[in-house]
Amino acid sequence: VYSPGSGHKSRSCFSAQVTYLTTGDHIILKDVGPARYTLFQSDKSFFGLAKIGDTRQSQQQYQMRHNMSVQPQTTTLP
């Protein structure tokens, strides 16, 4: 889709991906080739993240860490 008018014509694009991220992961935006470029304009461009949900395994790990931190430590004496 080209923008109307007589100035610079640009194409519009939408990309989406669902991926599993863990604590400490980094997201980097970069152009994938020399013939492509990204034009970010404050009134037209948007980048966003949405949390879809936790996996069952990460929920269990969180619960284990939380339960371990709040339960008192016990030691059996001889």
VMD Tcl script that builds the backbone (N, CA, C; Angstrom):
set m [mol new atoms 234]
animate dup $m
set s [atomselect $m all]
$s set {name element resname resid chain x y z} {
  {N N VAL 1 A 0.857 -1.171 0.000}
  {CA C VAL 1 A 0.000 0.000 0.000}
  {C C VAL 1 A 0.900 1.230 0.000}
  {N N TYR 2 A 0.682 2.086 -0.942}
  {CA C TYR 2 A 1.449 3.331 -1.016}
  {C C TYR 2 A 0.677 4.455 -0.363}
  {N N SER 3 A 1.402 5.371 0.255}
  {CA C SER 3 A 0.738 6.513 0.885}
  {C C SER 3 A 0.369 7.537 -0.181}
  {N N PRO 4 A -0.743 8.231 -0.006}
  {CA C PRO 4 A -1.154 9.224 -1.000}
  {C C PRO 4 A -0.273 10.471 -0.939}
  {N N GLY 5 A -0.288 11.247 -1.979}
  {CA C GLY 5 A 0.469 12.492 -2.008}
  {C C GLY 5 A 1.609 12.426 -3.003}
  {N N SER 6 A 2.337 13.530 -3.122}
  {CA C SER 6 A 3.393 13.601 -4.124}
  {C C SER 6 A 4.782 13.437 -3.524}
  {N N GLY 7 A 4.899 13.292 -2.231}
  {CA C GLY 7 A 6.201 13.161 -1.575}
  {C C GLY 7 A 6.722 11.733 -1.624}
  {N N HIS 8 A 7.564 11.421 -0.681}
  {CA C HIS 8 A 8.165 10.087 -0.572}
  {C C HIS 8 A 7.080 9.026 -0.407}
  {N N LYS 9 A 7.151 7.998 -1.202}
  {CA C LYS 9 A 6.198 6.891 -1.105}
  {C C LYS 9 A 6.813 5.796 -0.233}
  {N N SER 10 A 6.085 5.353 0.736}
  {CA C SER 10 A 6.591 4.278 1.590}
  {C C SER 10 A 5.565 3.166 1.671}
  {N N ARG 11 A 6.051 2.010 1.972}
  {CA C ARG 11 A 5.172 0.855 2.131}
  {C C ARG 11 A 4.904 0.645 3.619}
  {N N SER 12 A 3.768 0.088 3.905}
  {CA C SER 12 A 3.391 -0.193 5.275}
  {C C SER 12 A 3.640 -1.672 5.543}
  {N N CYS 13 A 3.989 -1.998 6.767}
  {CA C CYS 13 A 4.321 -3.387 7.095}
  {C C CYS 13 A 3.847 -3.703 8.509}
  {N N PHE 14 A 3.454 -4.942 8.693}
  {CA C PHE 14 A 3.132 -5.447 10.024}
  {C C PHE 14 A 3.805 -6.798 10.169}
  {N N SER 15 A 4.549 -6.991 11.230}
  {CA C SER 15 A 5.201 -8.269 11.512}
  {C C SER 15 A 4.846 -8.679 12.929}
  {N N ALA 16 A 4.703 -9.973 13.143}
  {CA C ALA 16 A 4.391 -10.478 14.476}
  {C C ALA 16 A 5.091 -11.806 14.687}
  {N N GLN 17 A 5.399 -12.093 15.930}
  {CA C GLN 17 A 6.025 -13.362 16.275}
  {C C GLN 17 A 5.689 -13.678 17.721}
  {N N VAL 18 A 5.500 -14.937 18.007}
  {CA C VAL 18 A 5.322 -15.401 19.382}
  {C C VAL 18 A 6.549 -16.225 19.720}
  {N N THR 19 A 7.224 -15.864 20.782}
  {CA C THR 19 A 8.420 -16.593 21.185}
  {C C THR 19 A 8.505 -16.616 22.704}
  {N N TYR 20 A 9.149 -17.628 23.236}
  {CA C TYR 20 A 9.297 -17.787 24.677}
  {C C TYR 20 A 10.518 -16.995 25.127}
  {N N LEU 21 A 10.343 -16.104 26.073}
  {CA C LEU 21 A 11.433 -15.316 26.636}
  {C C LEU 21 A 11.632 -15.699 28.090}
  {N N THR 22 A 12.880 -15.676 28.512}
  {CA C THR 22 A 13.189 -15.945 29.911}
  {C C THR 22 A 13.855 -14.714 30.513}
  {N N THR 23 A 13.980 -14.694 31.807}
  {CA C THR 23 A 14.603 -13.581 32.506}
  {C C THR 23 A 16.008 -13.360 31.970}
  {N N GLY 24 A 16.323 -12.120 31.651}
  {CA C GLY 24 A 17.652 -11.781 31.147}
  {C C GLY 24 A 17.754 -11.754 29.634}
  {N N ASP 25 A 16.737 -12.226 28.924}
  {CA C ASP 25 A 16.748 -12.177 27.460}
  {C C ASP 25 A 16.693 -10.728 26.997}
  {N N HIS 26 A 17.268 -10.469 25.826}
  {CA C HIS 26 A 17.263 -9.136 25.227}
  {C C HIS 26 A 16.592 -9.205 23.871}
  {N N ILE 27 A 15.915 -8.141 23.496}
  {CA C ILE 27 A 15.286 -8.028 22.182}
  {C C ILE 27 A 16.031 -6.945 21.416}
  {N N ILE 28 A 16.446 -7.269 20.194}
  {CA C ILE 28 A 17.179 -6.327 19.356}
  {C C ILE 28 A 16.433 -6.169 18.042}
  {N N LEU 29 A 16.192 -4.932 17.641}
  {CA C LEU 29 A 15.587 -4.646 16.346}
  {C C LEU 29 A 16.697 -4.265 15.379}
  {N N LYS 30 A 16.750 -4.933 14.236}
  {CA C LYS 30 A 17.761 -4.578 13.246}
  {C C LYS 30 A 17.252 -4.912 11.854}
  {N N ASP 31 A 17.790 -4.222 10.866}
  {CA C ASP 31 A 17.450 -4.515 9.480}
  {C C ASP 31 A 18.109 -5.830 9.090}
  {N N VAL 32 A 17.411 -6.650 8.317}
  {CA C VAL 32 A 17.912 -7.981 7.987}
  {C C VAL 32 A 18.768 -8.020 6.731}
  {N N GLY 33 A 18.881 -6.934 6.018}
  {CA C GLY 33 A 19.699 -6.909 4.813}
  {C C GLY 33 A 19.980 -5.492 4.371}
  {N N PRO 34 A 20.982 -5.308 3.508}
  {CA C PRO 34 A 21.348 -3.957 3.078}
  {C C PRO 34 A 20.284 -3.284 2.209}
  {N N ALA 35 A 19.432 -4.055 1.556}
  {CA C ALA 35 A 18.407 -3.478 0.685}
  {C C ALA 35 A 17.140 -3.103 1.459}
  {N N ARG 36 A 17.131 -3.342 2.748}
  {CA C ARG 36 A 15.956 -3.034 3.571}
  {C C ARG 36 A 16.321 -1.979 4.598}
  {N N TYR 37 A 15.368 -1.180 4.950}
  {CA C TYR 37 A 15.604 -0.191 5.993}
  {C C TYR 37 A 14.339 -0.007 6.815}
  {N N THR 38 A 14.544 0.439 8.029}
  {CA C THR 38 A 13.430 0.693 8.932}
  {C C THR 38 A 13.349 2.190 9.171}
  {N N LEU 39 A 12.190 2.726 9.033}
  {CA C LEU 39 A 11.971 4.151 9.239}
  {C C LEU 39 A 11.022 4.312 10.420}
  {N N PHE 40 A 11.563 4.728 11.556}
  {CA C PHE 40 A 10.728 4.965 12.729}
  {C C PHE 40 A 10.393 6.449 12.807}
  {N N GLN 41 A 9.117 6.753 12.823}
  {CA C GLN 41 A 8.651 8.123 12.994}
  {C C GLN 41 A 7.721 8.147 14.199}
  {N N SER 42 A 7.923 9.124 15.066}
  {CA C SER 42 A 7.190 9.137 16.340}
  {C C SER 42 A 5.678 9.179 16.171}
  {N N ASP 43 A 5.186 9.754 15.087}
  {CA C ASP 43 A 3.733 9.834 14.906}
  {C C ASP 43 A 3.152 8.678 14.098}
  {N N LYS 44 A 4.020 7.785 13.570}
  {CA C LYS 44 A 3.528 6.710 12.707}
  {C C LYS 44 A 3.999 5.315 13.105}
  {N N SER 45 A 5.069 5.216 13.869}
  {CA C SER 45 A 5.686 3.917 14.142}
  {C C SER 45 A 5.305 3.412 15.527}
  {N N PHE 46 A 5.263 2.105 15.650}
  {CA C PHE 46 A 4.909 1.495 16.925}
  {C C PHE 46 A 5.649 0.178 17.058}
  {N N PHE 47 A 6.197 -0.065 18.233}
  {CA C PHE 47 A 6.767 -1.357 18.583}
  {C C PHE 47 A 6.212 -1.706 19.946}
  {N N GLY 48 A 5.661 -2.888 20.074}
  {CA C GLY 48 A 5.075 -3.263 21.352}
  {C C GLY 48 A 5.294 -4.721 21.679}
  {N N LEU 49 A 5.177 -5.040 22.941}
  {CA C LEU 49 A 5.259 -6.411 23.437}
  {C C LEU 49 A 3.995 -6.712 24.221}
  {N N ALA 50 A 3.564 -7.935 24.141}
  {CA C ALA 50 A 2.401 -8.370 24.918}
  {C C ALA 50 A 2.729 -9.705 25.565}
  {N N LYS 51 A 2.448 -9.817 26.836}
  {CA C LYS 51 A 2.653 -11.079 27.539}
  {C C LYS 51 A 1.417 -11.932 27.335}
  {N N ILE 52 A 1.614 -13.084 26.719}
  {CA C ILE 52 A 0.489 -13.976 26.442}
  {C C ILE 52 A 0.159 -14.811 27.669}
  {N N GLY 53 A 1.165 -15.250 28.394}
  {CA C GLY 53 A 0.933 -16.031 29.600}
  {C C GLY 53 A 2.180 -16.782 29.991}
  {N N ASP 54 A 2.156 -17.348 31.154}
  {CA C ASP 54 A 3.264 -18.156 31.630}
  {C C ASP 54 A 3.046 -19.604 31.234}
  {N N THR 55 A 4.133 -20.288 30.947}
  {CA C THR 55 A 4.018 -21.717 30.695}
  {C C THR 55 A 3.776 -22.414 32.026}
  {N N ARG 56 A 3.247 -23.582 31.975}
  {CA C ARG 56 A 2.973 -24.328 33.205}
  {C C ARG 56 A 4.273 -24.577 33.974}
  {N N GLN 57 A 5.369 -24.857 33.244}
  {CA C GLN 57 A 6.644 -25.109 33.905}
  {C C GLN 57 A 7.140 -23.860 34.632}
  {N N SER 58 A 7.042 -22.684 34.004}
  {CA C SER 58 A 7.511 -21.469 34.675}
  {C C SER 58 A 6.628 -21.135 35.871}
  {N N GLN 59 A 5.340 -21.432 35.799}
  {CA C GLN 59 A 4.463 -21.219 36.947}
  {C C GLN 59 A 4.882 -22.118 38.101}
  {N N GLN 60 A 5.202 -23.378 37.803}
  {CA C GLN 60 A 5.621 -24.312 38.847}
  {C C GLN 60 A 6.952 -23.878 39.453}
  {N N GLN 61 A 7.889 -23.418 38.603}
  {CA C GLN 61 A 9.175 -22.960 39.117}
  {C C GLN 61 A 8.992 -21.752 40.025}
  {N N TYR 62 A 8.119 -20.826 39.633}
  {CA C TYR 62 A 7.850 -19.654 40.463}
  {C C TYR 62 A 7.266 -20.084 41.806}
  {N N GLN 63 A 6.310 -21.002 41.772}
  {CA C GLN 63 A 5.683 -21.463 43.010}
  {C C GLN 63 A 6.702 -22.154 43.907}
  {N N MET 64 A 7.593 -22.953 43.308}
  {CA C MET 64 A 8.613 -23.636 44.107}
  {C C MET 64 A 9.540 -22.621 44.762}
  {N N ARG 65 A 9.990 -21.615 44.007}
  {CA C ARG 65 A 10.876 -20.592 44.579}
  {C C ARG 65 A 10.149 -19.814 45.669}
  {N N HIS 66 A 8.890 -19.453 45.414}
  {CA C HIS 66 A 8.121 -18.676 46.392}
  {C C HIS 66 A 7.880 -19.495 47.658}
  {N N ASN 67 A 7.489 -20.745 47.502}
  {CA C ASN 67 A 7.226 -21.599 48.666}
  {C C ASN 67 A 8.491 -21.846 49.464}
  {N N MET 68 A 9.622 -22.011 48.776}
  {CA C MET 68 A 10.879 -22.259 49.474}
  {C C MET 68 A 11.319 -21.030 50.257}
  {N N SER 69 A 11.021 -19.836 49.738}
  {CA C SER 69 A 11.491 -18.625 50.407}
  {C C SER 69 A 10.638 -18.254 51.620}
  {N N VAL 70 A 9.399 -18.714 51.684}
  {CA C VAL 70 A 8.541 -18.337 52.806}
  {C C VAL 70 A 8.432 -19.429 53.867}
  {N N GLN 71 A 8.821 -20.647 53.551}
  {CA C GLN 71 A 8.741 -21.717 54.537}
  {C C GLN 71 A 10.002 -21.708 55.399}
  {N N PRO 72 A 9.842 -21.912 56.698}
  {CA C PRO 72 A 11.024 -21.951 57.562}
  {C C PRO 72 A 11.861 -23.194 57.267}
  {N N GLN 73 A 13.156 -23.046 57.437}
  {CA C GLN 73 A 14.067 -24.170 57.231}
  {C C GLN 73 A 14.046 -25.034 58.492}
  {N N THR 74 A 13.979 -26.344 58.312}
  {CA C THR 74 A 13.984 -27.250 59.463}
  {C C THR 74 A 15.172 -28.188 59.355}
  {N N THR 75 A 15.708 -28.554 60.486}
  {CA C THR 75 A 16.830 -29.480 60.533}
  {C C THR 75 A 16.498 -30.566 61.539}
  {N N THR 76 A 16.768 -31.813 61.169}
  {CA C THR 76 A 16.540 -32.932 62.080}
  {C C THR 76 A 17.805 -33.158 62.894}
  {N N LEU 77 A 17.661 -33.114 64.207}
  {CA C LEU 77 A 18.807 -33.341 65.085}
  {C C LEU 77 A 18.882 -34.811 65.462}
  {N N PRO 78 A 20.107 -35.328 65.633}
  {CA C PRO 78 A 20.253 -36.753 66.013}
  {C C PRO 78 A 19.780 -37.052 67.411}
}
mol reanalyze $m
mol bondsrecalc $m
mol representation Tube
mol addrep $m
